[in-house]
Amino acid sequence: MDKTCLECSEKIVGREDKKFCSDGCRNAYNNKINKDSTNYMRNINNKLRKNYRILSELNGEGKSKTTKTKLLSKGFDFEYLTTILSTKTGNTYYFVYDQGYMPLDHDFYVLVKKDI
């Protein structure tokens, strides 16, 4: 029984479990399957990436302090995050992947990096 490539439908030569005729077809197929399927998802992922870049830039040492004004001036959007962590001491940290922040008094924020 002849097998055909999942991407281009060409005949496959080689191993019995092979699904693609070439690396190019395998990459094209997986790129199509894994791309953001809607503009909504793409926009959210872009906002998360932007927030992550801003936190990483301001928190080069792993722990630092900044202001709400500075975050907003760089385009940080407080509505987009990935995790909320509440500590035993009652503090609440907001994370974008491994970069986090916690509000302090007078519009200051402590920036932290979670050890993975």
Buried (B, 14 or more C-beta within 10 A) or exposed (E): EEBEBBBEEEEBEEEEEEBBBEEEBBEBBEEEEEEEEEEEEEEBEEBBEBBBBBBBEBBEEEEBEBBBEBBEEBEBBEEBBBEEEEEEEEEEBBBBBBBBBBBEEEEBBBBBBEEE
